């Protein structure tokens, strides 16, 4: 009996470890593989032969792993580039040395490209190793899935914080605006989801070019009508020429050749203050809080992430199953939301960005349509029963820290 390997890559989420737990638990229930190894710090750990045996992880640890946010194996932003033969050979060498038949890679767009690239190389070079993708991203920008694990929990937390900060903001009579900046480089799914709570006055998304004068006119109108204006802006919001609103756009990249963003909220606040509409503004930057907060997990999100891990494991029992990614589609059963799991070629998941639909965006920064709200609401339903220790949700010591 051969072994399997699981690794995590890219930005963490609140439920990425639920998918890891799903693979481990599925193999305990149906031992397709003798050992389940974890790759420490993603593909970097695989290249360095840093593996951790997860096969017999106790049941309680698996339950705690499901509620542990961030990447319990450690993550990386290492890009497997086609033509970089040494890396591909090294991955296969390490897998062969440990009799590893399948690598499950949990990650976002670039990670699914790694699955595709490794699969292409293996096929071209007659390597028997197989590669399977399990998606995750708070950005929710992968195709062809309905949504990605990690997004719903991030959206749930974002709505809770927007609502809480709105109530704090609305308690005062002083003239000021409140701005929440949230993640979303190229797609505004997470920022748009904040409208579910009903407290967002104006919304700025990457999908619609930012028109400063038109936007300021709306701020002026809100302040004149209600004496307040609560704004949500995506970190990737930009002008018509593609320039990011964020102050002092960084020239650094994140390892995947993406610019490091941040500061859109502060820049927007200064634009509003400089316009003279209000003398001050407050800015809340959610950024990483949405990725690694297990106290606000969506029950739907945790369940689907776990089941995707189990689905990937079950499908991999077929020796022909490779170069595939598992995902979630939406179906309505008796008028209620239901998740349907499927698998598709990794090439269809990699290097595409699913933008928030423009037809779901209301004009003049006024938010999103009812259809969009109907899309979001079922995803953030329910709260898993968490195990608490010392008053906070219990977490496992990350495997890369052991």
N, C-alpha and C positions, 0 to 999 in steps of 0.2 A: 504494500500500500504506500503510495507516494504522499507527499506533504503539500500544504498550501501556504501562501504568504499573504499578509495583509499590510498595506502601508497607507498613510494619510499624507495629503499634500495641500498646499495653498492655505488660505485663511481658515481659521477654525470656525466652528459653529456650536450652538448649544446642544446639537443632537448628532454630531458627527460620530461620537463614540457609540451611539445606539446602533449604527450600521456595523461598526466593528463588533459590538456585542452580538449582533444577529448572526454574523459569520461564525463566531466562536460557539455560540449556543447551538446553531444548526448542526455543526459538526459533532457536538456532544450527543445530540439526539440521533443523528444519522452520520456515523463516522466514515465519511467518504475519504478523508485524509487521516493519516496516522498522527501527524502533528500540524497544528496551526501556529505558524510563526508570525510575529509582528516585526515589520521593518522600522527601525528607530530613525526618526526624522526623515520619513519619506524615502524617495528614491536615492537620496544621499546616503542613508543608512544601508540600503541594499547594496549600493556600490562599494561601501566600506565593510560589508559583511557584518553589520551590526543587527543581529536578530534577537528576538525575545520570544521564548516559548509560551504561548497562551493556551495551549491545548486543554489543560485541566484547570482552568480558572474556576474557582469555586462559584457556586450559584449566587451567593450573596454578592460577591465581587462583580458578577455580571450585572446584577440589578443596580449596583452603585455605579458601574461603568456607564449604564444607559442614561443616568442622570448627571454624569460628570461632563461639564462643558469643556471646550477647547479640545486640542488633539492629544489624547492620552498617550499616543506613541511618539508625539513630537511631529512637527511638520517641517516643510522646506519649500523653497521657491526655486528649485533647480530645474532648468529647462533641458529636457532630452531633445537635442537637435538632430534632425535627420542628417545623415552623412558623418556624424560624430561616432565612427565605428567603435572606438575603444569603449565608450559607455555601454553600447548595446551588447558587445561581447562580454563585458564585465558582468552585466546583469544576468545574462544567461549562464555564465560560469558560476556565479554565486548560487543561482537557483539549482544548477546541476549538482553542485557540491553538497547541497542539503537535500537532494532528491525532491525538489519543489516543482510540482507540475503546473500550478496555477498561481499567478499573482493577482490579487484583488487590489485595485487602486481606488481609494476614496478621495475625491477631489472635485474641483470645478472645471472650467473650460480647458485650461492648459493641462490639467491632469488627464482629462479625457483624450487630449491630443497625445499625451505620453502613452496611454493605452493603445491608441491607434498606431503610433510610430513603432512601438515595441512589437506589435502584432505584425506590422508590415515587414519589419526586419526579420522576425522569426520565420515568416512564410518565405521570404526571399532567400534565407540562408539555411533552410531545412531544419531549423531548431524546433524541437517538440514542445517547448514551453508555451503556456497559454496565458492570456492577459484579459482581465475582465474589469470593467469600470463600474463604480458605484458613485453616483453624483451627489454633490452637496455644494451649496453656495447661498449665502444670505442675499446675494444680488438677484437671485431668481432669473438669471439671464441665459439659461441653457435651453437649447432646442434638442429634440422635439417633445420634451416633457411638458406637462401642464404646470408643474411647479417643482421646486427642488427642496430636498430636506435641508433644514436650517433656516430657510426663509420664513416659514410660518412662526417659529419661535421668536425670531428677530422682529417680525411684524407685531407680534403680541406684546413684546416688551416695549417696542417703540410707541404703540398706542397707549400703554399704561403710563409711560413717562410723559408723553405729550399731554395726556389728560391731567396728570398730577401737576405738571409745570404750568399748564393753563390755569388750573384752579388757584395756584399760588400767584400767578401773574394777575388774574382777574380780581384779586382781593384789593388791589391798589387803585387809586384814582390818578396817580401821577402819569403824565404823558410819556409813554415809551412803547416800543415794540418788543416782541419776544420772538426769537428766531431759533429753531432747532435745525441743526445740520445733521444729516444722516448719510450712511454709506450708499454708494451707487455710482460707479465710475461712468458707465455708458448707458445704464438703464435705470429708470426711475421707479421700479417696482416697490422698493422698500419705503421710499419717501411717499409715494402715492398711497400706500397701505395705511399711513398715519391718519388718513381722512376717515377711517372707520369710526374713530372715537367721536367725531363730530365737532372738534374744537379748532380745526385748521381753517384760517381765514383765506390765506393765500399759499399757493403751492408752486414751487419752481422745480422743473424736471429737466434732465438732459435732452429729452426728446423734442422739446420746444426751445428754439433760440431765445435767449434772454434779451428783452427790449427794456432798457433801463427806464426810459421816460414813461412808457406804457405801464410798467410795473409801479413806479412811484406814484402815478396817478391813482392806481388802485389802493396803494397804502394810504394816500391822502383821503380817499373816499371812505375807507374803513375807519380811520381815526375820526373823521368828521361825523360819521354816522353812529359809531359805538364807543368812541374814545379808547379803542384798543385794536390791536392787529397781531394775530398769532400767525407766524410764517414757518413753513417747513421747506427746506432747500436740500436738494441732493448734492453731494460733494462734487459730482461731475457736471453740474449745471454750467452752461457756457453761452457765449455770445454767438451771433450768426456766423462769425468768421472762424469759429471753433476754439477761440481763446477761453480758457476756464475762468470763471468768476473768482475762483480762489486766489487769495492774495499771494504774490510771490511764488507762482507756480514752480514747484521743485523740478530741478533738472535730473534728479535721481530717479532710478526705476526700482521696481520691487523684485527684480530677478527674473520676471517674465516680460521685461521690456515695456511695462506699464508705468507711466509717470506716477510718482507718489503725490497724492492729493491731500488737501486739508486746508481749511481757512476760508471756505466759501461763506460760512455764516458770519464770520468777523468782517469780511469784506463787504457783505451785504449790509450789515449793521452800519458800517461807516458811510456807505452810499446813502442810506436813509437819513442818518444824522446830518451829513453834509448838505442834504437837500433842504434842511430846515423844517421838515415835517414834524419831527419830535426831537427833543434835546438829547435823548439817550435811548439805548436798546440793550437787551439782555440776550446772550447767546448760550445755547446748550448744545454741546457737541456729543452726540451719542456714539459715534464711531464704534470702537471695539466693545462697548457695553452690550451692543445688540448681538455680538457674536458669541459671547462667552458667559451668559447669564442664565444659569439653570433654574433659578427661582421663578422664572416666567416662561418655562417651556410650554409649548402647545401640546396637548395630549395627542392630537392628530399627527403633529410633526414627529414626536417621539415614536409613535406606533409605526408610522410609514417608514421612517429611517431604519428602524429595527427590522421590519419586514422586508425591506429592500436588501439588507444584508443576508437575511435568510433566503430570499429569492435568488440572489446571486450565487450563493453556495449550492442551492438545490439544482439550479440550471447547469452549474459547472460539472455536475456528475456526468453529464453528456460529454464524452471526449472530443466532440466536434465543436463544443461551445467555447469560442475564443473571439477576440476582437469585437466583443459585444459590451454594451452598457445596459444596465437595468434602469428602469425609470417608472414614473407615476403618470398615469393618465386619469382624467376625471370622467366619471359617468354619473348620471342621475338615476337613482332607483326609487320609484314611488315618490319622486319630487325631492329626494334627499341626496346629499353628496355621498359619493362612494369612490374609493381609490381603486384603480385597476392597474396592476403591475404588468410591465411588458419588457422586452429586450430588443435592442436595435443595434445596428453597426456603429462602432465607435466613431467612424468617419462622419456620421450624421450628427454627432454631439459636439465634435471638436471644432474650434475656430469659427463659431457662429455666435452672434449675440441676439438674444430675443429681447427686443425693446418693448417697453410698455406701450400698448396700442394707442396711437394718436386719437382714435375715435373715442377713447375712454377719457380723454383729457378735456375738461371744460375750458372755454375761452377766458382770456383775461385773468389767468392764474387762479380761477375760482374753485379748483379742486378736480374731482373726478365724477364720472357718471354713476348712476345706480347700478348699471351692469358691472362696472368695476367693483363696486362695493359688494355685489353678490358673488363675485369671484373670490374676494378676500375673506368674507365672513366665515365660511365653513372651515377654513384652514387654521384659524386661531381658536377654534372651539376646544374647551375642556382643559383641565389641568391634571397632569399625572400625580399620583400619590408619591410624594418624595419622602425619602428617609432623611431625617435630620439628626445631626450630632452637634452638641453644644450650641443649639439654637440656630444653626445654619444648615443648608442642604449638604449632606455628606458627599464627598468626592474621593475617588481613588488617587493614590499617589501616582503621577504619570510614569509610565514604563520607561520613558527616556530619562527619568530622574532617579531610577533605581540602580 
